[in-house]
Amino acid sequence: MNIKTVKLIYFSPTRTSKKIVEGIAHGMNIKNIEHIDLTLPCKDTEKIKFSNDDFVIFGMPVYRGRIPALAAARLEKFKGGETLAAIVVVYGNRAYEDALLELKNIAVESGFKPVAAGAFIGEHSFSKKELPIAGGRPDKKDIAETEAFGKSILDKIQKNKNIDAIKQIDVPGNFPYKQGVAPSKAAASTDNEVCTMCETCATVCPTEAITYEDEVITDNDKCILCCACLRICPTEARELIVPPILEKIKWLSENCKEPKKAELFI
Ligand SMILES: Cc1cc2nc3c(=O)[nH]c(=O)nc-3n(C[C@H](O)[C@H](O)[C@H](O)COP(=O)(O)O)c2cc1C
């Protein structure tokens, strides 16, 4: 098998999933790497073509033990052409539950053949300086692991002459999947004392929940709490100060301290 292009398909508001799939691609040592970033609203993705010379790496964060619903909807538009793929979820050191199985099933239904899978750790989107949750991950060791994983994927593919001979993988998870929680109507907000109205936050919002009038307005119905706006804000004016979420952050910081390791399926 000869792979000419690695296509990275990811949804990654706080960029940890992006770092993980880039590490895996780096380890595969294939020159042509294409990014298909589904984080922002995207058009015409159904027009992207895939062939047997491509290898696709899907990278998704875990939200409440599942793939974010918005990301799943954006993913379902792709049509693989018997294209080999790796499926990767990135979670904030609590648990990934049904997310890897859900991502595998979406990939298979869309015409891809998953031959490798992994669950990696990324700093939790809710992590704060004073209440860290998997702070700084993926770190150097995690990235080295992604690269080694990329190398072993390439070895697996190259050992076989045709696609059908390559063994597909099983991954943990339950179907029916964990029940999605009803939207909380909670949203990130802006401290107007600190905000400079630079409008950077709106440029990274996956749901276009942020607009501007005399001040920054966030649509609670659209916000998915991904925290992309908090990470990008140059003056740290964006904040998550909804009481139940603050409780959750405290709980996660206290109960998810023990660093988890990546789980690889190949
Ligand atoms: C709404 C929401 C729900 C999340 N649910 C989980 C979860 O169930 N388990 C977990 O370990 N991490 C959870 N996380 C943390 C993310 O999976 C983690 O931070 C991931 O690295 C984010 O990926 P990104 O940097 O590509 O956006 C959640 C984050 C958000 C925003």
The ligand as an ORCA input file, in Angstrom:
! r2SCAN-3c Opt
* xyz 0 1
  C     -18.775     20.817     26.827
  C     -17.561     19.978     27.119
  C     -17.709     18.676     27.577
  C     -16.563     17.891     27.838
  N     -16.742     16.601     28.260
  C     -15.652     15.836     28.561
  C     -15.811     14.477     29.002
  O     -16.895     13.905     29.014
  N     -14.695     13.813     29.399
  C     -13.452     14.389     29.405
  O     -12.503     13.772     29.853
  N     -13.261     15.648     28.895
  C     -14.334     16.377     28.479
  N     -14.168     17.641     27.973
  C     -12.802     18.150     27.753
  C     -12.354     18.022     26.291
  O     -12.623     16.747     25.779
  C     -10.840     18.277     26.191
  O     -10.507     19.478     26.801
  C     -10.319     18.276     24.760
  O      -8.910     18.245     24.853
  C     -10.756     19.511     23.992
  O     -10.344     19.396     22.643
  P      -9.939     20.649     21.720
  O      -8.729     21.296     22.376
  O      -9.570     20.037     20.432
  O     -11.097     21.585     21.683
  C     -15.269     18.435     27.667
  C     -15.137     19.757     27.199
  C     -16.264     20.516     26.925
  C     -16.086     21.911     26.386
*
